[in-house]
Amino acid sequence: MPHFQDSFELDPYGDSIFLFSGWSKDRYKCLYFDGDGFAMLYKRLDSGKLQWPKDENEVRHLSQQELRWLLEGLSIQQPKAIQPSPKGAF
């Protein structure tokens, strides 16, 4: 897993899931470490496409809400959604 660690400074053994999609954007793979090994989920959509990041420069951490939007075929940036406020904005 050196590509995660070297290129993106991410820990594949941490408490994260990693999503990958091909060019067609109609399928994705989900990889996560469950404590004693890696598990992978593969999904092919029957209809529709994912609003997937275009390249490595768009790799980012997602909130649970953004992940749900992504897997529902929506953009991870919903302009009408109430955005979380930064800490200390009180």
QUIGIMO-V689193 format. One record per residue. N is the residue number from 1. RES is the residue in three letters. SS is DSSP state (H for helix, E for strand, L for the rest). D_FIRST is the distance of its C-alpha to the first C-alpha in whole Angstrom. Layout:
<<N/RES/SS/D_FIRST> <N/RES/SS/D_FIRST>>
//
This chain:
<<1/MET/L/0> <2/PRO/H/4> <3/HIS/H/6> <4/PHE/H/6> <5/GLN/H/7> <6/ASP/H/9> <7/SER/H/10> <8/PHE/L/11> <9/GLU/L/11> <10/LEU/L/10> <11/ASP/L/9> <12/PRO/L/7> <13/TYR/L/9> <14/GLY/L/12> <15/ASP/L/15> <16/SER/L/14> <17/ILE/E/14> <18/PHE/E/12> <19/LEU/E/14> <20/PHE/E/14> <21/SER/E/17> <22/GLY/L/19> <23/TRP/L/22> <24/SER/L/24> <25/LYS/L/23> <26/ASP/L/25> <27/ARG/E/22> <28/TYR/E/18> <29/LYS/E/15> <30/CYS/E/15> <31/LEU/E/11> <32/TYR/E/12> <33/PHE/E/12> <34/ASP/L/15> <35/GLY/L/16> <36/ASP/L/15> <37/GLY/L/13> <38/PHE/E/11> <39/ALA/E/14> <40/MET/E/14> <41/LEU/E/17> <42/TYR/E/19> <43/LYS/E/22> <44/ARG/E/24> <45/LEU/L/27> <46/ASP/L/30> <47/SER/L/32> <48/GLY/L/31> <49/LYS/L/28> <50/LEU/L/25> <51/GLN/L/26> <52/TRP/L/22> <53/PRO/L/21> <54/LYS/L/22> <55/ASP/L/19> <56/GLU/H/16> <57/ASN/H/19> <58/GLU/H/20> <59/VAL/L/16> <60/ARG/L/18> <61/HIS/L/18> <62/LEU/L/20> <63/SER/L/23> <64/GLN/H/24> <65/GLN/H/27> <66/GLU/H/25> <67/LEU/H/22> <68/ARG/H/26> <69/TRP/H/27> <70/LEU/H/24> <71/LEU/H/24> <72/GLU/L/28> <73/GLY/L/28> <74/LEU/L/29> <75/SER/L/28> <76/ILE/L/26> <77/GLN/L/29> <78/GLN/L/32> <79/PRO/L/35> <80/LYS/L/37> <81/ALA/L/35> <82/ILE/L/36> <83/GLN/L/33> <84/PRO/L/32> <85/SER/L/34> <86/PRO/L/33> <87/LYS/L/33> <88/GLY/L/37> <89/ALA/L/38> <90/PHE/L/41>>
//
